[in-house]
Amino acid sequence: MMVADAKTKSARRQIRELREQQELAYLKRANARRMQEDTMDQWLGPYLELIQRETRDWAPIGVLGRQSRKGGKDFPVFRNEIDLRLLRSAARIICATNIYAIGLLEGLTSYVIGCGFTYKGVADNDKYPGMAEGIQTRVDKFLNRNQFGGNDTADMAFADADYDAGEQPSFEEELFKRWRVDGEAIALSTYNPDGTTDVRFIEPDQLVQPPGRQFVDCPAYVGDTNGGDFNQWGFGIYTLPEDTQNPLAYYIQWGDSSSQGKIYYPNEVTFIRANSWRTVKRGVTDFCFDVADTFRLGTLLRGNIGEGAAQRATIVGVTQNPVGTKAEIQGYNDADGDYTRERFGSNSGTFDWVKRYTAGRWEDMTGGKEYVQGPGAGNDQYHLMVLQGILRAAAVRWNATEWLTSGDSSQNSFANSLTANSQFVIGTKRAQKTPRFACGKIVLRAVLHAIKTAGKLECEYVRDGVTMTATYSLQDVIRGGSINVEVPKPDAADPYKDAQMYDILLNHKIVDPATVSSKLGYDPETVSKGWAKFRDENPGVDPPLQLPMGDAFNGR
């Protein structure tokens, strides 16, 4: 009998310990979920409150005159570097925590940048044979060294096997995301003595107004200036007071104080800004003001709808209990709670009882209480309609439809928004111009630095199966060479319609077959050789495949 009692006690103790372990695990999950839910309010809330406090003061500012943009500022949107940091801080939190903002940013990047731009060396092959190939070799080396993301290819050069760039994210993608999230992207090119070029991003907080002092070892127009003069050095960009559109130098802070910095010049710094005018020196993030508030509301509404539905789904039924006194009911409510949670903000130090909802739960109610569903019960469909309206409002900033924020591509608006003349496609093409020019300029300068350091451009190319070499001077390259930067097409492609268009252009001799080959991504010389080989091996036999373009590739 004593042995049985001991076993029973041991089993009860184990059950009690298991229950305590389950309770501890539940409390940990509940706390983690609460912290995740409160992240946006705790991190983002103070920033949005500060921004709203600033915008509330805009009403009585009066008529905006010339002073509102003097020195490169954009009053009342921002007056100084502190205002810019406030806007960037809120935008970074939104784009790191809000699923709708994250999805929208990734979608925009996919359409604007795609899998990367394509950089092609170009030259007149008749006048400068092999120059295009020589330029292309320098371009590919630079792209690989800096992991640009462009010219996406599976070919890996053995010569670059020892170089480790740390497997960085695509430069082009990061440039675009920084441009939209921070409102500006800053890249510094370092031209090395061996002819290579390294490109590094600079944080916007490093581009600051220098301290009030004269500069040495600088051109006269910079050395004679005072860093403390906002009209010249405001926001870390030196311009003449009467011409803020022409940056002459940049001051980048490297240390902990603004005195620990260095001056760089336009050929070293690539600086692009968003939502800004030419006379304004700095850019403003896309994710501020109404856009930030819209994303916040979308996340709060989605969370409340989901949490309410999840809690209601855990309740199987309600058990009615006898009516009790007020003290008994209060004691019942206190005992019904599972744990307490401290309030945040102005109510800090106040604790609320929180009830745990488990699946298959029965609710016990006193006779003096009546179970009534909340206003959210049965109205979820209307709340979802409001959520869809919020997501549509968020996408308006980019001329996009709801699918870019919701991820639902089944809507009719998805196909319509990708037509050639849609607002989104035209807006995307406009957005591609700035990163295309910025990246192309960086690559162009890097190639020129490599050629200038070597003193010449040595080229190796193949003509008619024979490997040949050529050497050109820097001036030859400047006169006869260039780099073509191609961007992905944001509109949906229709291969059959494209083939019909090329057929019309060929029949009317508007374009030649070589041009069509290039547009389709084929090398014209390779295509020509392929058809020549086919005819030699099959004399008198027509090509087996008739394309919609007729005999465009049949040697016409």
C-alpha positions in Angstrom: 0.0 0.0 0.0 2.8 2.4 0.9 4.5 1.5 -2.4 1.4 2.4 -4.3 1.1 5.7 -2.4 4.7 6.6 -3.2 4.1 5.9 -6.9 0.9 8.0 -6.9 2.8 10.9 -5.3 5.6 10.6 -7.7 3.2 10.6 -10.7 1.3 13.6 -9.3 4.6 15.5 -8.8 5.6 14.7 -12.4 2.3 15.9 -13.7 2.6 19.1 -11.7 6.1 19.7 -13.0 5.0 19.0 -16.6 2.1 21.5 -16.1 4.5 24.1 -14.8 6.8 23.5 -17.7 3.9 23.9 -20.1 2.8 27.1 -18.3 6.4 28.5 -18.5 6.6 27.7 -22.2 3.2 29.3 -22.8 4.2 32.5 -21.0 7.4 32.7 -23.0 5.5 32.4 -26.3 2.9 34.9 -25.1 5.7 37.3 -24.1 7.5 36.9 -27.5 4.2 37.4 -29.3 3.4 40.5 -27.2 6.9 42.0 -27.9 6.4 41.3 -31.6 3.0 43.0 -31.6 4.3 46.0 -29.7 7.4 46.5 -31.8 5.8 48.9 -34.2 4.3 51.0 -31.4 7.4 51.0 -29.3 9.9 51.7 -32.1 7.9 53.6 -34.6 5.4 55.4 -32.4 7.8 58.0 -30.9 9.1 58.9 -34.4 5.7 59.3 -35.9 4.6 61.3 -32.9 7.5 63.7 -33.4 6.8 64.0 -37.1 3.1 64.7 -36.5 4.0 67.3 -33.9 6.2 69.0 -36.5 3.6 68.9 -39.2 0.9 70.3 -36.9 3.0 73.5 -36.8 2.9 73.9 -40.6 -0.5 75.6 -40.7 0.6 79.1 -39.4 3.9 79.3 -41.2 2.6 81.8 -43.7 3.6 82.3 -47.3 6.8 80.4 -48.2 9.4 82.7 -49.7 12.9 82.4 -51.1 14.2 81.7 -47.6 12.4 78.4 -47.4 14.9 76.8 -49.7 18.0 78.9 -49.1 21.1 77.0 -48.5 19.6 73.8 -50.0 17.0 73.1 -47.3 13.3 72.4 -48.1 11.3 74.1 -45.3 8.9 73.0 -43.9 9.7 69.4 -44.9 13.2 69.6 -43.5 15.4 72.4 -42.2 18.5 70.6 -41.1 20.2 67.3 -40.7 18.2 66.4 -37.6 14.9 66.6 -39.5 16.3 64.3 -42.2 17.5 61.8 -39.5 14.0 61.8 -38.0 12.3 61.0 -41.3 14.9 58.3 -42.1 14.6 56.6 -38.7 10.9 56.1 -39.1 11.3 54.9 -42.7 14.0 52.4 -41.8 11.8 50.9 -39.0 8.8 50.6 -41.3 10.8 48.9 -44.1 12.4 46.5 -41.6 9.3 45.5 -39.7 6.2 46.1 -41.8 5.4 43.2 -44.1 3.5 45.4 -46.5 6.3 47.9 -46.8 8.9 45.1 -47.1 6.8 43.4 -49.9 6.3 46.7 -51.8 10.0 47.6 -51.6 11.0 44.1 -52.9 8.4 44.4 -55.7 9.6 47.8 -56.8 13.2 46.5 -56.8 12.2 43.5 -58.9 10.7 45.8 -61.6 13.2 48.6 -61.5 16.4 46.6 -61.1 15.3 43.1 -62.0 18.2 40.6 -62.0 20.6 43.5 -62.7 21.5 45.9 -65.5 23.5 44.9 -68.5 26.7 46.8 -69.3 28.1 46.4 -72.8 31.3 47.8 -74.2 30.5 49.6 -77.5 32.8 50.8 -80.3 32.9 51.0 -84.1 34.4 47.6 -85.1 35.5 48.9 -88.5 37.4 51.8 -87.2 38.4 50.4 -83.8 38.4 46.6 -84.2 38.5 44.8 -80.8 37.9 47.9 -78.7 34.5 46.8 -77.7 35.8 43.5 -76.4 38.7 45.2 -74.6 36.2 47.6 -72.8 34.0 44.7 -72.0 36.8 42.9 -70.3 37.5 45.9 -68.0 33.8 46.2 -67.3 33.4 42.6 -66.2 36.4 42.7 -63.9 35.0 45.8 -62.2 31.5 44.3 -61.8 32.9 41.1 -60.4 35.2 42.9 -58.0 32.4 45.1 -56.6 29.6 42.5 -56.9 27.4 45.0 -58.8 24.8 42.4 -59.7 24.8 43.4 -63.4 25.8 41.2 -66.4 24.4 38.3 -64.5 26.2 35.2 -65.7 27.3 31.8 -64.5 30.8 32.2 -65.8 33.4 32.6 -63.1 36.9 33.8 -64.0 39.8 31.8 -62.5 41.8 35.1 -62.4 39.3 36.4 -59.8 39.2 33.3 -57.6 41.5 34.8 -54.9 39.5 38.0 -54.6 36.9 37.8 -51.7 34.4 40.6 -51.6 32.5 39.0 -48.7 29.6 37.9 -50.9 27.9 41.3 -50.6 24.4 42.0 -51.7 23.9 43.3 -55.2 25.2 46.9 -55.4 22.4 47.9 -57.8 19.7 46.5 -55.6 21.1 48.2 -52.5 21.5 51.5 -54.4 17.9 51.5 -55.3 16.6 50.5 -51.8 18.8 53.1 -50.1 17.5 55.7 -52.6 13.9 55.0 -51.7 14.2 54.2 -48.0 16.7 56.8 -47.0 15.7 59.2 -49.7 19.3 59.3 -51.0 22.1 56.9 -51.9 25.8 57.9 -51.6 28.6 55.8 -53.1 32.3 56.6 -52.8 34.7 55.4 -55.5 38.3 54.7 -54.4 40.7 54.6 -57.4 43.6 52.3 -56.4 47.2 52.7 -57.8 47.0 49.3 -59.5 44.1 50.5 -61.7 41.3 48.8 -59.8 38.4 50.7 -58.3 36.5 49.9 -55.1 33.0 51.3 -54.5 31.6 51.7 -51.0 28.3 53.0 -49.7 28.3 56.0 -47.4 25.6 56.4 -44.8 23.6 59.6 -45.1 24.5 60.6 -41.5 28.2 60.8 -42.7 27.4 63.5 -45.1 27.4 66.5 -42.7 28.3 70.1 -42.6 32.0 70.5 -41.7 33.1 72.5 -38.6 34.0 76.2 -39.1 37.5 76.2 -40.3 39.6 76.8 -43.4 40.5 73.7 -45.5 44.1 73.0 -46.6 45.4 70.9 -49.6 42.2 71.8 -51.5 41.4 73.8 -54.6 41.1 77.5 -54.0 37.4 77.5 -54.3 37.2 75.1 -51.3 40.2 76.1 -49.3 39.1 79.7 -49.1 35.7 78.8 -47.6 34.5 78.4 -44.1 32.9 75.1 -43.2 30.6 76.8 -40.7 28.9 78.8 -43.5 25.6 77.0 -44.0 24.9 78.8 -47.4 28.1 77.2 -48.8 28.5 73.9 -46.8 24.9 73.2 -45.7 24.1 69.5 -45.4 27.8 68.6 -46.2 27.6 69.6 -49.8 29.7 72.6 -50.9 28.1 74.8 -53.5 28.2 78.5 -54.4 25.4 80.3 -52.5 23.9 81.4 -55.8 24.0 78.0 -57.4 23.0 75.1 -55.1 22.3 72.9 -58.1 26.1 72.4 -58.8 27.9 70.4 -56.1 31.6 71.2 -56.0 32.7 69.0 -53.1 31.3 66.7 -50.4 32.4 66.5 -46.7 32.2 62.9 -45.3 32.6 62.3 -41.6 34.6 59.2 -40.7 35.1 59.6 -37.0 32.9 60.3 -34.0 32.9 64.1 -34.4 32.3 66.3 -37.5 36.0 67.4 -37.3 37.1 63.9 -38.2 36.2 63.9 -41.9 37.5 64.5 -45.4 36.6 66.4 -48.5 35.8 64.4 -51.7 35.0 65.7 -55.2 32.3 64.9 -57.7 34.4 62.4 -59.6 34.7 60.3 -56.4 31.2 60.6 -55.1 28.0 59.4 -56.7 25.0 61.0 -55.0 21.4 60.5 -56.0 18.4 61.8 -54.0 14.6 61.2 -54.1 11.6 63.5 -53.7 13.8 66.6 -54.1 14.1 69.6 -56.3 17.3 70.7 -58.1 17.9 73.6 -55.7 17.5 71.3 -52.6 20.6 69.5 -51.5 19.2 66.4 -49.8 16.5 63.8 -50.5 13.5 62.7 -48.6 12.4 59.1 -48.0 9.3 57.7 -49.8 8.1 56.1 -46.5 7.2 59.2 -44.5 4.1 61.3 -43.5 0.9 59.7 -45.0 2.8 56.7 -46.4 4.2 55.8 -43.0 0.9 56.2 -41.3 -0.9 54.2 -43.9 1.4 51.2 -43.5 1.1 51.4 -39.7 -2.7 51.4 -39.9 -2.6 48.4 -42.3 -0.5 46.3 -39.9 -2.6 47.3 -36.9 -5.9 46.4 -38.6 -4.5 43.1 -39.9 -3.2 42.2 -36.5 -6.5 43.1 -34.7 -8.6 41.2 -37.3 -6.5 38.1 -37.0 -6.1 38.2 -33.2 -9.9 38.7 -32.7 -10.8 35.8 -35.0 -8.2 33.5 -33.4 -9.5 34.2 -29.9 -13.1 33.7 -30.9 -12.2 30.4 -32.6 -10.8 29.0 -29.4 -14.2 29.1 -27.5 -16.4 26.0 -28.0 -19.3 27.2 -25.8 -20.3 29.2 -22.6 -21.3 27.7 -19.3 -23.7 29.9 -17.3 -23.1 30.0 -13.5 -25.3 31.3 -10.6 -25.5 35.0 -9.8 -23.0 36.1 -7.2 -22.2 39.2 -5.3 -20.0 42.0 -6.6 -17.1 40.8 -4.4 -17.6 37.3 -5.6 -17.7 38.4 -9.3 -14.5 40.5 -8.8 -12.8 37.6 -7.2 -13.9 35.3 -10.0 -12.5 37.7 -12.6 -9.2 38.1 -10.8 -8.9 34.3 -10.4 -9.8 33.8 -14.1 -6.7 35.7 -15.3 -3.6 33.7 -16.3 -0.9 36.3 -15.9 -0.4 40.1 -15.6 1.1 42.4 -18.2 2.5 45.9 -17.5 1.2 48.8 -19.6 3.6 51.0 -21.6 3.8 54.7 -22.1 2.0 57.1 -19.7 0.4 54.1 -17.8 3.7 52.5 -17.0 3.5 50.7 -13.6 -0.1 49.6 -14.1 -0.8 45.9 -14.6 -3.7 44.2 -16.4 -4.8 40.6 -16.0 -4.4 38.7 -19.3 -6.4 35.6 -20.0 -5.0 32.7 -21.9 -7.1 31.3 -24.8 -6.4 27.7 -25.7 -8.1 25.7 -28.4 -11.3 23.9 -27.5 -12.0 26.1 -24.5 -15.3 26.4 -22.6 -16.1 29.8 -21.0 -17.5 29.9 -17.5 -19.7 32.9 -16.9 -21.5 34.1 -13.8 -25.3 34.5 -13.9 -24.9 38.2 -13.7 -22.9 38.3 -17.0 -24.0 37.8 -20.5 -21.7 36.7 -23.3 -21.9 39.3 -26.1 -19.7 39.2 -29.2 -17.5 42.3 -29.8 -18.0 44.7 -32.7 -15.4 42.9 -34.7 -17.4 39.6 -34.7 -19.2 39.1 -38.0 -17.7 42.2 -39.5 -14.4 40.8 -40.6 -15.3 41.0 -44.2 -15.9 44.8 -43.9 -12.6 45.2 -42.0 -10.8 43.3 -44.8 -12.4 45.7 -47.3 -11.0 48.6 -45.3 -7.6 46.9 -45.2 -7.7 46.6 -49.0 -8.5 50.3 -49.3 -5.5 51.1 -47.0 -3.2 49.0 -49.1 -4.4 50.7 -52.3 -3.8 54.0 -50.7 -0.2 53.0 -49.8 0.5 51.9 -53.4 -0.7 55.2 -54.8 2.7 56.7 -53.9 4.3 54.6 -56.7 1.4 54.7 -59.2 0.8 51.0 -58.5 -2.3 49.1 -57.8 -3.1 47.1 -54.6 -1.3 43.9 -55.8 2.1 45.5 -55.2 1.4 45.8 -51.5 -1.0 42.9 -51.0 0.9 40.4 -53.1 -2.4 39.3 -54.7 -1.7 39.1 -58.5 -5.0 37.4 -59.3 -6.8 40.8 -59.6 -7.7 42.2 -63.0 -5.6 45.3 -62.2 -2.4 43.2 -62.2 -2.5 42.5 -65.9 -3.7 46.0 -66.8 -1.0 47.7 -64.7 1.8 45.9 -66.7 0.7 47.1 -70.1 3.0 49.4 -72.0 1.1 52.6 -71.4 0.1 52.0 -67.8 1.0 54.5 -65.1 3.0 51.9 -63.2 5.1 50.9 -66.2 5.8 54.5 -67.2 6.6 55.4 -63.6 9.0 52.4 -63.4 10.7 53.5 -66.6 11.1 57.0 -65.2 12.5 55.5 -61.9 15.1 53.4 -63.9 16.8 56.5 -65.3 18.4 57.7 -62.1 20.0 54.4 -61.0 20.9 53.6 -64.6 22.8 56.8 -65.0 24.4 56.5 -61.5 25.6 53.0 -62.0 26.7 53.7 -65.6 28.8 56.7 -64.5 30.5 54.6 -61.7 31.4 51.8 -64.2 32.6 54.3 -66.9 34.9 56.1 -64.5 36.3 52.8 -63.2 37.1 51.6 -66.7 38.8 54.9 -67.6 40.9 54.7 -64.4 42.0 51.2 -65.4 43.0 52.3 -68.9 44.7 55.5 -67.7 46.7 53.6 -65.1 47.9 51.0 -67.7 48.5 53.8 -70.2 46.7 51.8 -72.9 43.9 49.4 -73.7 45.1 46.0 -74.9 42.4 44.1 -76.7 42.1 40.5 -77.7 39.3 39.5 -80.0 38.2 36.8 -82.6 37.4 37.5 -86.2 36.6 34.7 -88.6 37.9 32.2 -86.2 41.3 33.9 -85.8 42.4 35.4 -82.5 43.8 38.9 -83.0 45.1 41.7 -80.7 45.0 45.5 -80.8 46.2 48.3 -78.6 44.5 51.7 -78.2 45.4 54.8 -76.3 43.2 56.5 -73.7 42.3 59.2 -76.2 41.3 56.5 -78.7 39.0 55.0 -76.2 37.5 58.4 -75.3 36.9 59.2 -78.9 35.6 55.9 -80.1 34.3 53.8 -77.1 31.4 53.9 -74.8 29.4 51.7 -72.4 25.8 50.9 -73.0 23.6 50.3 -69.9 20.5 48.3 -70.6 17.7 48.0 -68.0 15.0 45.4 -67.7 11.6 46.0 -69.2 8.9 46.4 -66.6 6.0 45.7 -69.0 4.8 42.2 -69.7 6.4 40.8 -72.9 4.3 39.3 -75.7 6.8 37.3 -77.9 4.4 36.8 -80.7 3.5 40.5 -81.0 7.1 41.4 -80.8 7.9 38.9 -83.6 5.2 40.5 -85.8 6.6 43.9 -85.1 10.1 42.9 -86.1 8.7 41.2 -89.2 7.1 44.5 -90.3 10.3 46.5 -89.5 12.3 44.0 -91.6 10.0 43.9 -94.5 10.0 47.7 -94.8 13.8 47.7 -94.3 13.5 49.9 -91.3 16.0 47.7 -89.3 18.4 45.0 -90.4 18.6 41.4 -89.2 21.6 42.1 -87.0 19.7 44.7 -85.1 16.8 42.3 -84.5 19.3 39.6 -83.3 20.7 42.0 -80.8 17.3 43.1 -79.5 16.4 39.4 -79.0 19.6 38.8 -77.0 21.5 36.9 -79.7 25.0 37.8 -81.0 24.5 38.7 -84.7 27.9 37.3 -85.7 27.1 34.0 -84.1 23.7 33.8 -85.8 25.3 34.6 -89.2 27.9 31.9 -88.8 25.2 29.4 -87.7 23.2 30.0 -90.9 26.3 29.8 -93.0 27.3 26.5 -91.5 23.7 25.2 -92.0 23.8 26.1 -95.7 27.2 24.5 -96.2 26.1 21.3 -94.6 22.6 21.3 -96.3 23.0 22.7 -99.8 19.6 23.5 -101.4 17.7 22.7 -98.2 15.5 25.5 -96.7 15.7 26.1 -93.0 13.4 23.6 -91.2 11.8 26.2 -89.0 9.8 29.1 -90.4 9.6 31.9 -87.9 7.0 34.7 -87.9 9.8 37.0 -89.1 9.9 35.2 -92.4 13.5 34.7 -93.7 15.1 37.5 -91.6 17.7 35.0 -90.3 17.9 33.2 -93.6 20.5 35.6 -95.0 18.2 38.1 -96.6 
